[in-house]
Amino acid sequence: MTVHSISRRLGPDTLASVPAAVARPRYDRAGLDVGIVHMGLGAFHRAHQAIYTDDALNAVPGPWGICGVSLRSPDVRDALAPQAGLYAAAVRDEDGERLRVVGSVLQTLVAPESPAAVLARLADPRVRVVTATVTEKGYCHNPATGEIDDRNPDIRRDLANPTQPRTLPGFLVEALRRRRAAGTPPFTVLSCDNLPTNGEVTARILRAYAALLEPDLDHWIEDRVACPSSMVDRIVPATTADDRARIAAALGVEDAAPVVTEPFSQWVFEDRFPTGRPAWEAFGAEPVADVRPYEAMKLRLLNASHSCIAYLGYLAGYQTVAETVADKAFERFVAAMMDDEITPSLRMPAGTDLTGYKAALLARFANPALRHRTWQIAMDGSQKLPQRLLETIRERLALGLPFDRLALGVAGWMRYVRGVDETGAPIDVRDPLAERLRRLAEDAGPVAGRLAPALLSVREVFGDDLPENEAFVAAVTAALDGLFDRGAWYCVERLG
């Protein structure tokens, strides 16, 4: 059966017809208030935070319905709106697939279509939490420094047109300005993106933007707005047409917005919510005083490994993470990188089972039921490298320790952003700096001794220190030379 053979659409009127084995909301959605606005409504949020909130609402109905805001495309809104926000989440592993219908998303808005509607929702006194998954680039900051990029054309435009914003800082600060003027308590801002100390980064960017917008607004934000840090972890590959067809057949109704994910899910957050939050901890989330050790563990073990798998696996001809780590050379390489180069940099609370965590990561990477594309993970590398790979490298450089595998990951990114794979076929490079990187690569040519320094000149990625560090430049250049000379698989096998 294909999705096109099913004429009925998932929604409140058809929910009762979904098979009884499929879990569904047990609360009265019509009676819920919107208490959470989520910025960046995509698959990850719907497979992660929205499910934790759905679980909390099933246990204790409260004012915690979600308004999801798409900052760019209307695609998710167009899929969800006819379904009144309902969608299926499919948890897949080698044992099969388990479905549930999630009901916590009550409203969807598209920011470019109606910034006024988004600002009105953010200014609503009933909204007490704003969460965000806008990817690293959505913070309009310099990834190497964590500071706002006040030369960003969208930031400059928002400052000139504050009631018609386009960016995350523009929307949040204007909404906070309105709440201050109305005497409404501010909402808590909870970043759920892969940024070290993401709450501190968010707070710093909001204050910097506010200082440019209105005198003293930055001080009010500093005094009144809570920006706790969080760490999120769940693998959520892009949903395919085959996924939609399979899920529609299982539901008996069409779902235009299902998400597919793995059984594992983790959410660690600093518990600072002055105006309240759902009881996420009752369903596996972990409130902590300091999220930094958990952020470092995830960014340096999972995300760094993912990036290395993405660039080197893609270059070696593998389309998915599972295919890549099924190659024993890659499995050995990733395991050795985690054990020898990354784990010594971690400072975890007593009792943390890092050995078990790393073993679970390898098992998750190898999950054959998830088609997590290397190309998808490779996107936006200029925004990801600083926190995923380069901070660990800096620590090892300071201690005089080797980092050959991490250097190969950086060289893999350099080889990838040239836009030509090892067979001569073009690579569709998706990155905010893609055009600049392409020009640098074209001018340098496929010669490691020219390409490495050319790309190291991108200070937004490498800062001022790494391009001047002889050991770093030598290691990355040698790794890149190996990629050009022998190819990704050989270089990985040699270091595995």
C-alpha positions, 0 to 999 in steps of 0.5 A, a space after each residue: 500500500 502506498 500513502 497515495 491509496 489512503 484518502 483520509 488524513 490523520 486528525 482529530 476526526 480520524 484519530 479514533 480509527 487508528 489501530 488500538 496498538 498505536 498510543 495517542 494523546 489521553 488529554 483534552 487538547 481542546 482545553 489546553 493553553 499554549 504555554 510553550 513556543 518552540 522556535 525551529 519546528 522540525 523533525 528533531 523537536 517533534 521526535 524529542 521535546 514535543 514527545 517529553 511534553 506529550 508524556 507530561 500532558 498525558 500524566 498531568 494535563 496543564 497549560 503546556 501546549 506547544 506553538 511551533 514556529 518555522 523560521 523559514 519554510 512553510 513545509 512543516 506548517 502545511 503538513 501539520 495544520 490540516 492535521 491540527 498538529 497531530 503526527 506519528 512518531 515511529 521508533 525503529 530498531 532491528 526489532 521493528 517499529 513502534 508508533 504513537 500519535 503525538 498531540 502536544 503541538 497545538 499551533 504552527 506559525 511561519 515567521 516570514 509569512 506573519 512575524 506579527 502573529 509570532 510576536 503576538 504569541 511570544 508576548 502572550 502572558 500564558 507563554 512561559 517557556 520558549 525552546 529552540 532548535 534552530 541549528 548552530 547558524 540560527 544564533 547569528 553568532 561567530 562560532 569561534 568566539 560565541 559572540 553575536 555577528 553584528 555584521 550579519 545582514 539579517 541581524 542588521 535588518 532586524 535592528 532596522 525593522 524590529 517589528 518585522 524580525 527574521 532571526 531568533 534574536 530579533 524575535 525573542 528580544 522584540 517579544 521580551 521588549 513588549 513583555 517588559 512594556 506590558 509588565 508581563 513576566 519574561 519567558 524562560 529561553 531554553 536552547 536545545 541546540 548543539 552549542 557548548 553552554 548553549 544557555 550562556 551563548 543564548 543569553 549573551 546574544 540576546 543581551 548584545 542584540 538588546 543593547 543595540 536595539 534599546 537602551 537598558 533593555 540588555 540589563 533587564 534581560 540580564 536581570 530577569 530572563 533565565 536562559 538555562 543550558 541543556 543537552 539533547 540527544 536522539 538520532 532523527 534522520 530525515 523522513 523519506 517517502 517510503 517512511 510516510 507510505 509505511 506509516 500511513 499503512 500502519 495507521 490506516 490514515 495519511 500522515 504528512 508529517 511523521 518522524 522516525 527515530 531511535 529508541 534512545 532519548 536523552 535530555 539534560 537541562 539546568 533547572 532554572 524556570 522561574 515561571 514553571 515548566 512541564 514535569 519532563 523529569 517524570 519521563 526520563 529528562 534529567 534536571 541538573 545544576 550544571 549541564 556542562 559535563 553532559 554537553 561536553 560528553 555528547 558534543 565530543 563523543 557523539 557529535 564529533 564521531 558523527 561529523 567524522 563519519 559524515 565527511 570520511 564516510 561520504 568520501 569513502 562512498 557510504 550513504 548512511 551512518 549504519 553503512 559506514 560503521 558496518 565497515 570494521 575499519 570505520 568502527 575501529 577508527 571511531 572507537 579508537 578516537 573516542 577512547 584515545 583522543 576524546 575521553 581523556 578530555 572529559 570531566 564527568 560526575 562520579 558514577 558516569 559510565 563512559 565505557 557503557 555510553 561509548 558502547 551504546 553510541 557504536 550500537 546506535 550508529 550501527 542501527 540498520 533501521 535508521 537511514 541517517 544520511 552522511 550528507 545530512 550530517 555533513 551540512 553546516 560544518 563551518 558552524 559545527 567544527 568549533 565545538 565538535 572537534 576543535 575544542 578537544 584538539 585545542 586541549 590536546 595541543 596544550 598538553 602536547 598530545 597527539 590528535 591524528 584521528 581528530 585531525 583526519 576529521 578536520 581534513 575530511 571536512 576540508 576535502 568535502 567542502 571542495 565540492 568534488 568527491 573521490 570519483 570526481 562527482 560533485 558534492 552538494 555542499 550545504 553550509 552558510 559559508 559554502 560559496 566562500 569555501 568553494 572559492 578558496 578551494 578552487 583558488 588553492 586546487 587539490 593540493 594539501 599544502 595550499 588548500 589547508 592554509 586557505 581554509 584555515 584562514 576562515 577565522 569564524 571556524 578556526 579562530 586566530 590561534 589554530 592557524 598559527 599553531 605549527 603542530 595543528 597546521 602540520 597534522 591537518 595538512 598531512 591528513 589532507 595530503 593522505 586523503 588526496 593521495 590514498 583516499 578516505 578509506 585507506 586513511 581511516 584503516 591506517 588509524 583504526 
